[in-house]
Amino acid sequence: MAIRLTKSLKKLFKETALELKGPAKRKFMALVVLELGDKGQRLAERELNWNRATIRKGMKELIDSDSSGDKHHEKGRTAIEKRLPNLLKDIKKIVDSEDKTVSLFQEERTYTNLSACEIREKLIEKFDYSSRELPTIQTIRTKLNSLGYHLARKKSN
């Protein structure tokens, strides 16, 4: 039995699809196609001008209950704090033993005379980290900044 879409249904489906973006749009398209039944993809392609590849992606996402193409939040490396849970605490111990607090314009800043390289070396010496497991000097510098420490410029002779 061939299913026929009325003009009002076509208009509703097309306008709704235009309003949605990304996974929500694909899910909507997949649900409509499922309701259209057998050969629903071909009907949606012909009557609604929907791309069948997009419909198939939506069907896969619907079946997997997972927007597999949109996992931007899962990209990238694991945060160093997850691999080395005591790292930030150990960095604070090293820096706090040698820090200086300076008030400038009603804003307190904590400066350290240690470089990120020196902090990395002290982590290896004092806390038995291996060189391989520790992050790069740039990462340590970034973590220092996120902890609120600022590197003081060393005076050259």
C-alpha positions in Angstrom: 0.0 0.0 0.0 1.5 3.3 -1.0 1.4 6.1 1.5 0.5 9.6 0.4 1.5 12.7 2.2 -1.0 15.5 2.2 0.1 19.1 1.4 -0.3 20.1 5.0 1.8 17.2 6.3 4.5 17.9 3.8 4.6 21.6 4.8 4.7 20.6 8.5 7.5 18.1 8.1 9.6 20.4 5.9 9.2 23.5 8.1 9.9 21.5 11.3 13.1 20.0 9.7 14.3 23.5 8.7 13.9 24.7 12.3 16.0 21.9 13.7 19.8 21.5 13.5 22.2 18.6 13.9 21.2 15.5 15.9 17.7 16.8 16.7 17.0 17.3 13.0 18.3 13.8 12.1 16.3 12.3 14.9 13.1 14.0 13.7 13.7 12.9 10.1 14.3 9.3 11.2 11.1 9.3 13.3 9.0 10.6 10.4 10.5 8.0 8.1 9.7 5.2 10.6 6.1 6.5 10.8 5.9 6.4 6.9 6.7 2.7 7.1 8.2 0.5 4.5 10.0 2.5 1.8 9.7 5.6 4.0 13.2 6.7 3.1 12.4 6.8 -0.6 9.1 8.6 0.0 10.8 11.2 2.2 13.5 11.7 -0.4 11.0 12.1 -3.2 8.2 14.0 -1.4 10.1 16.1 1.2 13.4 16.4 -0.7 15.3 15.0 2.3 18.8 13.4 1.8 18.7 9.7 2.3 22.2 9.7 3.7 21.1 12.1 6.4 18.0 10.0 7.1 20.2 6.9 7.4 22.5 8.7 9.8 19.5 9.7 11.9 18.2 6.1 11.9 21.6 4.8 13.1 21.7 7.5 15.8 18.1 6.6 16.8 18.9 2.9 17.1 22.2 3.5 19.0 20.5 6.2 21.2 23.7 8.0 20.6 24.6 11.1 18.5 27.8 9.4 17.4 28.8 12.2 15.0 28.5 14.9 17.7 30.7 14.0 20.6 32.8 17.2 20.6 32.9 17.1 24.4 34.8 13.7 24.2 37.5 14.8 21.9 41.0 15.5 23.0 43.3 14.1 25.7 42.4 13.1 29.2 43.1 15.9 31.6 46.4 15.4 33.5 44.5 15.7 36.8 42.7 12.5 36.0 45.9 10.5 35.2 47.8 12.1 38.1 45.2 13.0 40.8 47.8 14.4 43.3 49.8 16.5 40.7 48.1 19.9 41.4 48.4 19.4 45.1 52.1 18.5 44.8 52.7 21.6 42.6 51.0 23.8 45.2 53.3 22.3 47.9 56.4 23.1 45.9 55.3 26.6 44.9 53.9 27.6 48.3 57.2 26.9 50.0 58.8 29.7 47.8 56.0 32.0 46.8 55.6 35.8 47.2 52.3 37.6 47.5 52.2 41.1 46.0 49.3 43.5 46.2 48.8 45.6 43.1 45.8 47.9 42.6 43.7 46.0 45.2 44.5 42.7 43.5 46.6 40.1 45.2 48.8 38.0 43.0 51.0 35.2 44.0 54.4 35.1 42.3 56.9 32.3 42.2 60.6 32.5 41.4 60.6 28.9 40.2 60.3 28.2 36.6 58.0 25.6 35.2 61.1 23.5 34.4 62.3 23.8 38.0 58.9 22.8 39.3 59.0 19.8 37.0 62.4 18.8 38.3 61.3 19.2 41.9 58.2 17.0 41.3 60.6 14.2 40.1 62.9 14.7 43.1 60.5 15.2 46.0 57.4 13.3 44.9 59.0 10.4 42.9 57.2 11.1 39.6 58.9 9.7 36.6 59.9 12.0 33.8 57.7 10.1 31.4 54.5 10.4 33.4 54.8 14.1 34.0 53.3 16.6 31.6 55.3 19.0 29.5 56.8 22.2 30.9 54.1 24.1 29.0 51.3 22.1 30.6 52.9 22.7 34.1 53.0 26.5 33.2 49.3 26.4 32.2 48.4 24.5 35.4 50.3 27.1 37.5 48.3 29.9 35.9 45.0 28.0 36.5 46.0 27.7 40.2 46.5 31.4 40.3 50.3 31.5 40.4 52.3 33.8 38.2 55.9 33.3 37.2 58.2 36.1 38.2 60.7 37.2 35.7 64.2 36.5 36.9 66.6 39.4 36.8 69.5 39.0 34.4 73.0 40.0 35.5 
